[in-house]
Amino acid sequence: MLNIQGSSEISLLSDAYNNMIQKIEDLIEKNYVNDLAKKNAQLVALKAQINPHFLYNTLQTISAEAIENNQEKINDMVMALSSMLKYTIRGEDSVTLNTEMDHVKDYLFLQKERFGERISYNVQIDTDLQLLKIPKISVLTLVENAVVHGMSHSAERLHIEISAEHLDAKLAITVTDDGNGISTENLEEIQRTLESEDWKIDGTSIGLKNLSNRLKLMYGNNARIKVYSTQFTGTSVVMELMA
């Protein structure tokens, strides 16, 4: 960095130079992080190609066996799991909201089979929003987060509401649960983690931080995640992005 003192013209030149260097450094860092994230994703995908395909074929075999033995419930569960597995290993970064919600419903169906009447959900999404593009596994991450944390500490019941609205060229998708909620201290830490420019992922909000990082790579400052919560009352997580 230059530190030139003297006439105002020279000082202005020094400031302009320093600003240019800072912008170049920021751009290099952003591109490096982007490339690194893509390479890591490709590596994970390559590692995942063997076992997921084996599992997918095995699930298809189990499904056929269930149908042959008139076990419709088992078949439904296997097909939902197979669909989710196939969706996860597909390569695209963006999907329609409608496609994402199909797999969110598969996930909730499987969780309902696990928890029975302890878990319920409602989806309110207008049909005119269903073809909008969103990051793949984004709403699924929010819903999974609601189930994992909402049902922690042996919560008796959990209800999840999923909604979407289009305002001022932004799509806002909200996942609300009436679970255990988050303490004020933990909520502040989560907010700091999501707002931080640090790409490191650790702690208890791995899923949300990973999604936040993906949104920054895909949308820059035109996307964010906001978390609202009251302990012992419930939590709302909002994903906003340009659409």
N, C-alpha and C positions, 0 to 999 in steps of 0.2 A: 504493500500500500504506500502511496506517496504522501508525504507530509511537507508540502511546500508552503512557505510563508513569504509574503511580499505583497505585490499589487493585487487588487481585487480580481483582475483578469486572470492572473496566474493562479490565485486561490480557486476561482471558479473552474479553471481547467483541471486543477488537482482534484476537486470534488467530483467533476464529471468522470475523470479517469477512474477514481476509486469506485464510483457507482457502477461503472461499466465492468470493472473487474469483479465486483461482488455479484452482479447479475450473471456473468459468465460462470463463476464458481457455483452459483445456485443451479444454473442450468445443467452444468456437468454433473452435479450431485443428483439432481432429479432424474436425468437420463440414466445415470449409473444404477440408481435404485430401481428404476423401471426395468432396465435390462436384467438386473440381478433377480428381480421378482419373476420375470418371464422365464429365465433359465431355471430357477428353482421349481416353478410350476411345471416346466417341461420335464425336469428330472423326476418330480413326484409322479407325473403322468406315466413316464416310462417304467418306473418302478411298479406302478399300479396295474400295468396292462396285463400281467400274467395272472395274478390272483383274482382280480375282479371278474375277468372273463371266465375263469374256472368256476368261480362262485355263481356267476350268472347262469351258466349252463347247468350247474348242479341244482340251482333253484328251479329251473325249468323242468328238470327231471322230477324233483319233489312235487311240483305242481301237477304234472301228469299223473303221478302216483296218487295224489290226493283226489283228483277228479275220478280216477278209476275206482277208488274206494268210497265215492260219494262224500268226501270230506270238503264241502264247499267253503267252510270258514277257513280251513287251512289253506286251501287254494287261493282264496282272496288275500290272505296275509302274505303268502309267498309271492303272488303276482305284484302286490304293492311294493314289497321289498325289492323284487327284481326290477321293477320300473324305476325305483329310486336309485338303485345301483347303476343301471344303464345311464340314467340322467347324469349322475355324478361323474362318470368317466368320459362323457362326451366332451369334445374340445372347445365348444364355443364359449365366448365370454359373456354374451348378452342373449337373452331370450325374451319372449313376450311375457307380460304379466300373467296372462292366461296359462301359459305353459308352466311357469313357476308355481302358480297356485294349484295346478293339478298335482304336482309332487308334494306341495305342502299338505294337501289333503291326504295323500298317501301316507305321509309321516304321521299326521294326526290320527288317521285310521289305525295305524299300528300302535300308537300310544294309547288310544282308547281301548284296544284289545288288551293291552297290558294293564291299564289302570281301571278299566271298566267305568262305572258311574262316577268315579272320582275326578274324571276329566271331561270337560265339555268345551265346545267351541262354536263360534258363529263368524261367518264371513260376509262382509258387505262391500262389494266392489261393483261399481257400475259397469255395464257392458261396454260403454264407449271408452273405457280405460284398458280393456283387456288386451289390446294389441300394442300397447306402448312397450318399448324395450326397457328392460332393467337388467342389472347384473345377475347372472345365474347364481343360484343358491343364496341369494341375499335375503329374501323374505323367509326362506327356510331357516337361515341362521337366526333371524329374530325370533321365530316361533320356537326353535329348538332351545334358544336361550331362555325363553319364557317357561318352557316345560321343565328344563333342568333346574333353574333357580327357583321357579315358582313352586315346584313340588318338593323342594329340599326341606329338611327338618320335619319330615313326616306330615306335611300339610294334608288335611283331610280331603279337600276338594280344590280343583283349579278350573276356572273358566277363562277362556281366551277369546278376545275379540280382534278380528283382523279387518282393517278398513283401508280405503285409499281415496284420495281426492286430488283433483287437478286444479291448482290455483296459481295464477301469475306465472304461467309457463313452467311451474314446478309440480312434480308428482310427489305427494307425501303419503307414505305407507306407514300405518300405525299398527303396532301389535301391543295390545293391552291385556294384562292378566290381573287377577285378584288374589295373587299368591302372597308370599311372605314379605315382599317388598325389600327395600334396601335401606340400610341405615344412612343417616346424613353424612357421616364420615366416609363410608364406602362409596356413596353416590358422588361425592366431591372428587374422590380419587378416580372413579370411572370417567367422569367428565374431563378431568385433566388428561387422562390417558388418551381419550378419543380426540381431544383438541391438540395434543402434542404433535410436533413435527417429527418426533423420534419414531423410527420405524420398528423399534424393538417390540417384540410381542412376548409378554409374560403376565403373571398374575392371574386373577380370577375372571378377567374379561377377554380371554383370548379370542373367542369367536367374534365379539363386537370389534375388537381392535383390528383383527385381520380383515373384517369387512370394511372398516373405516379406511384402512390402508388401500384396499382395492378401489374404493370409491375415489380416493385422492388420485390414484393412478389413472383412472378412467375419466374422471370429471373435473379434476383439479379442485378449485374452490367452489364449484357449482354443485357440490353434494356434501352432505353431512349427516351425522347420526346424533340425535338428541335423546337423552334419557330423563324421564321424570318418575319419581318413586316416593312413596311414603311407607316406612317400615310397618309391617303387619297389615297393610292395606292393599298394596298392589304396585304394579310398575307399568309404565307406557314407554315404548321405544319407538321413535319416529325416524324413518329414513327419508330424507329429502334429496331429490336430484332433478336436474333439468330434463324435461321430457317434451 
